[in-house]
């Protein structure tokens, strides 16, 4: 293994760290309600892993060759990067959802104040 073989895993972990910093700054998910966020991330990751395993079992999903991946497999055609990606996907979805809700609530609040002032 070379340093390049950790590129994808490293990018996922750095992206997750960045999302965690954004989450902490605006308290959107994990920093807003840790228990609910962890349960939601775990449940959605588990569901997506089952989906992947079904796809692997019917030969719809195969691991590809990439110099940027470690080559470590948790099972046939299940690279170690896959569950990390699924955790990141689940976490970013929750953070983006909460951010969108906050932006919409802020816009509604401003519109209500502007309407009341006129």
C-alpha positions as CSV (number, residue, x, y, z in Angstrom):
1,X,0.0,0.0,0.0
2,X,1.1,3.5,-0.8
3,X,0.0,6.8,0.6
4,X,-2.1,7.3,-2.6
5,X,-4.1,4.2,-1.6
6,X,-5.5,6.1,1.3
7,X,-6.6,9.1,-0.9
8,X,-10.3,8.3,-1.0
9,X,-10.6,7.3,2.6
10,X,-8.7,10.4,3.6
11,X,-10.9,12.6,1.5
12,X,-14.0,11.1,3.1
13,X,-12.6,11.6,6.6
14,X,-11.5,15.2,5.8
15,X,-15.0,15.9,4.4
16,X,-16.7,14.5,7.4
17,X,-14.5,16.6,9.7
18,X,-15.4,19.7,7.6
19,X,-19.1,18.9,7.9
20,X,-18.6,18.4,11.6
21,X,-17.0,21.9,11.9
22,X,-20.0,23.4,10.0
23,X,-22.4,21.4,12.2
24,X,-20.7,22.6,15.4
25,X,-20.6,26.2,14.2
26,X,-24.4,26.4,13.6
27,X,-25.5,23.5,15.8
28,X,-27.4,21.8,13.0
29,X,-27.4,18.1,13.8
30,X,-24.9,16.3,16.1
31,X,-24.3,19.5,18.1
32,X,-28.0,20.2,18.2
33,X,-29.4,16.8,19.2
34,X,-26.6,14.2,19.4
35,X,-28.7,11.2,20.3
36,X,-31.2,11.7,17.4
37,X,-28.5,12.4,14.9
38,X,-26.5,9.3,15.9
39,X,-29.5,7.1,15.7
40,X,-30.5,8.5,12.3
41,X,-27.0,8.2,10.9
42,X,-26.7,4.6,12.2
43,X,-30.1,3.6,10.9
44,X,-29.7,5.1,7.5
45,X,-26.1,3.7,7.2
46,X,-27.4,0.2,8.2
47,X,-30.2,0.4,5.6
48,X,-27.8,1.5,2.9
49,X,-25.3,-1.3,3.8
50,X,-28.1,-3.8,3.6
51,X,-29.0,-2.3,0.2
52,X,-25.4,-2.7,-0.9
53,X,-25.2,-6.3,0.3
54,X,-28.3,-7.2,-1.6
55,X,-26.9,-5.5,-4.8
56,X,-23.6,-7.5,-4.3
57,X,-25.5,-10.8,-3.8
58,X,-27.4,-10.4,-7.1
59,X,-24.1,-9.3,-8.8
60,X,-25.2,-5.7,-9.5
61,X,-22.3,-4.2,-7.5
62,X,-18.7,-5.0,-7.8
63,X,-15.6,-3.4,-6.4
64,X,-13.7,-1.5,-9.0
65,X,-9.9,-1.0,-9.2
66,X,-8.6,2.3,-8.0
67,X,-5.2,3.5,-6.9
68,X,-7.0,5.8,-4.5
69,X,-8.6,3.0,-2.5
70,X,-6.9,1.0,0.2
71,X,-7.8,-2.4,-1.2
72,X,-9.1,-3.6,2.2
73,X,-12.4,-5.4,1.9
74,X,-14.8,-6.1,4.7
75,X,-16.4,-8.8,2.5
76,X,-16.6,-9.7,-1.1
77,X,-16.9,-6.4,-3.1
78,X,-17.3,-4.4,0.1
79,X,-14.4,-2.0,0.4
80,X,-13.7,-0.5,3.8
81,X,-14.4,2.9,2.3
82,X,-18.1,2.1,1.6
83,X,-19.4,2.2,5.2
84,X,-17.4,5.4,5.8
85,X,-18.9,6.9,2.7
86,X,-22.4,5.8,3.8
87,X,-21.9,7.4,7.3
88,X,-20.8,10.6,5.6
89,X,-23.7,10.5,3.1
90,X,-26.2,10.1,6.0
91,X,-24.6,12.8,8.1
92,X,-24.3,15.4,5.3
93,X,-28.0,14.7,4.4
94,X,-29.1,15.5,8.0
95,X,-26.9,18.6,8.2
96,X,-28.1,19.9,4.9
97,X,-31.8,19.2,5.8
98,X,-31.4,21.1,9.1
99,X,-29.6,24.0,7.4
100,X,-32.4,24.2,4.8
101,X,-35.1,24.2,7.6
102,X,-33.2,27.0,9.4
103,X,-32.9,29.1,6.3
104,X,-36.6,28.7,5.5
105,X,-37.6,29.6,9.0
106,X,-35.4,32.7,8.9
107,X,-36.9,33.8,5.7
108,X,-40.4,33.3,7.0
109,X,-39.6,35.2,10.1
110,X,-38.2,38.1,8.1
111,X,-41.2,38.2,5.8
112,X,-43.5,38.2,8.8
113,X,-41.7,41.1,10.4
114,X,-41.6,43.0,7.2
115,X,-45.4,42.4,6.7
116,X,-46.1,43.5,10.3
117,X,-44.0,46.7,9.9
118,X,-45.9,47.8,6.7
